[in-house]
Amino acid sequence: MRTQAPRLIRPLNDPRGVNARTGYLVPQDTEQVAATESSGSACRRVARSCNSPGYPATGRQEREGRGYGLGDFAIDFDAHTATCPQGKTSTRWIDTKIDGHPRIHVDFYNAGCPVCPAKPDCTSARYRGLTLHPREQHEALQRRRREQDTDAWRQRYATRAGIEGTIAQTVNACDARRVRYKGLPKVRIEYILLATAINLIRLDAWWTGTPLGPTRTSHYARLELGLAA
């Protein structure tokens, strides 16, 4: 089995940013970071450089890959209106809450939806309705969704491949599930040493030609493979 060059653990303040899994930064966190970037908070600086995919849109149009999704509507937060791809303007804008979080309900009641020729591509209800995050959160989420559709963002995020294996290796080889000391300064030093240890382990494997371990197969998957054979 051919070996590969080791992936070394990077520090959180690496200028290339930190790659996190989907939804690691929810829209309100993303905008809070953007709005307070000048505060100098280390946590906010790290979050600002976090390459985390935004939560995908879950409407019927996005699931089916056809029709008018939320991103196809022009939202005017100053005028409290939304304009559909057919040029119709919303008639209601209502501030509300969902699970305690502020949201905005927008709909096209009496805007001509029932007779619109594009209604099958838009909604199966009598008229179209939209649920929006507050302005800053909505714009941050839409900006991230547009960004993650570019080749440059995908290439940058591709460096995250294998991170789950890194976490598993750190837990299994260095018992990183629990910290040994109390206090954030001590914990920070401990994890710097853990990262250093993993880097040394990987360098040793690279220098000695140790092959990569196989991908773990769950008990259920092994059972399925056995039955298929």
N, C-alpha and C positions, 0 to 999 in steps of 0.2 A: 504494500500500500504506500502511495506516495505521500510524503509529508508536505505541509504548507508552512509558509512563513508565519510566525506567531503573531496573534493580535494582542498587542500590549494595551493595558488599561490606561486611559487618558484621565487627567485630572478634570474636575468640574469646571475650572476656569479656563479650560482650553478654548482659544478663540474660535475654533471650528464649531463650537456648540456641543450640546449633549443630545443624543438621540434617545427619545423615550417612546413608549408604545402609545397607541391610539388613545386620545382623551386624557393624557397625563396632565395637560393644561386645559381646563374647561374654559369657555369663552370669558367668564367673569375674571378668572385669574389672568388670562392673557392680556385683557385690557387694563387690569390693575397694574400689571407690570409695565405696560406701555405708558400709562398715565403718571407713574411715579418713578420712572427710570432715573430721574436726576436725584432721587433720595439717597443713592449710594448703598442701598441694602444689598448685601452679598447674595442673599436668597433671590431677590428680584433680578439681579444681574444674571444669575444662573438661569432663572426661568425665562428671561428675555431671549436667551440664546438656545432655548430648548426646541429641538426639532421634533415636535410631536404632531402627528396627523390629527386634524380636527375630527370630531365625531361626524360620521357621514350623515347626509340627509336621509331620512327614513320614510319620506312620503311615497305614496303609490307610484307616482311618476318616476321617482329616482329608483325604486325597486324594479320597476318594469323597464326602465331605460327608454321611456318615451313619454311624450306629453310635456306639460309646463310644470317644472319644479319651482321651488322657492327662488332659486337663483335666476329664474327667467323674469321675475317681477322687479320693476324699478321702485325702490322704497324711498320715499321722501319724508325723513323724520321731522324736518322743519314744518312742512305743510300737513303732516299727519295723514299722508295718503300713500297708496300703492297703486301702480299702474301695471296692468296686465299686458302680455305681448300683443293683444289685439287693440290696445290703446284705451281700454276702459279704466276709469278711475274708481277706487274703492269708495264706499259710502259710509263705512263705520270704522272707527279707530278707538279701541277700548283698552285702557290699562287694567291689567288683571294680575293674578298670581296663580302659579301652578306648583303645588307641593312647597308652598312658602317662598318660591322664587318669583321675582317680577317678570311678567311677560306682557306682550301686546297682542291683542286679538284684532285682526283686520279682516273685513269681509266685503263682498261685492253685492250685498243685498240691494235689489231693485236697480242693478247696474246693467241689466240686459243679458245675464248669463243664460236663462232658459232658451233664448233664441240665437245665441252665439253659435256660429258654424264650427268653432273650435272647442265647444263644450266637451265632446268626448275625450279630447286630449288634455282637458283641464280638470274636470271634476265630475263625479257621478251624483253629487248632491244638487239641490236646486240652484245653489250659487256657491262660488268659491270663497273659502276662508283661509287665512294664513295665521300662524302663530309665530311671533318674532321675539327674540331676546331684546333687551334694551339696546339703544343705538350703539354704544361703544362695543358691547359684546357681540351684537349682530355683525357689525362691520369687521371686527377682529376674526370672527369665525368664517365669514365669507372670504376674507382676504387669505386666511390659511387654506381654505378649500381650493381657491384658485391657485395658490402657490404650489400646493402639493400635486397638482396636475401637470407641473412642468418637469421636463427631463432633468433640469439642474437640481431641483429639490429631490427627485427620486434618486439621483446619483449620490447626493449628500446623505440621504437617509439609508441608502444601501449599506453604509458602513456599520449599521446596527446589526446586520446579519451575524448570528452566532452569539449574541449577548446573553441569551438564555443559557447557553453552554458555559459562558464565563461565570454566570451567577452560580450554576450548579457546581462548577469546579471549585469556586471559592467556598461554597458551603461544605462540600464533601472533603476537600483537601485541607481546609483551614478552619473548619467549624465556625463559619461566619454567621450562623443563624442567630447567635446571641452575643452581645458584647460582654467583655470581661471587666470593664471599668465603668464607673459612674462619672457623669460630667461630660458635656459636649467636647471640650478640648481634648480629653483623654480618648474619647470615642473617635474623634477625627484622626488623631495620631494612629490609633489602632487600625483604622481602615486604610490609611496611607501605607502602613506596614503590610497589611493583607494584599493590597494591590501590588506592592513591590515583590512580595513572595510569589504571587501568581505570575508576574512577569519573569522572575528567575526560573520558576518551574517550566514555563513555556520556552524560555531561551535554552534551558538544558535539554528539553525534548527536541528542539530544533537542531541543536548542535550534535546530539547523539543519534539523530535519525529515528526517534521514537515515533511510530505511526499514530495518527489521530484515532481516538476511540470511536467506536461505532455509535450511531444514533440510537438512543434508548427506545425500545419497543415495549409498550405497555402490555400487561398480562392479557387484556382483552384483545389487543391487536394480534398478539402471538396466537391466541386461541382461534381467531378468524383465519390467520394464515395456515394454521394446522388443519382446520376444517376444509379450507380451499384446496389444500394439497391432497 
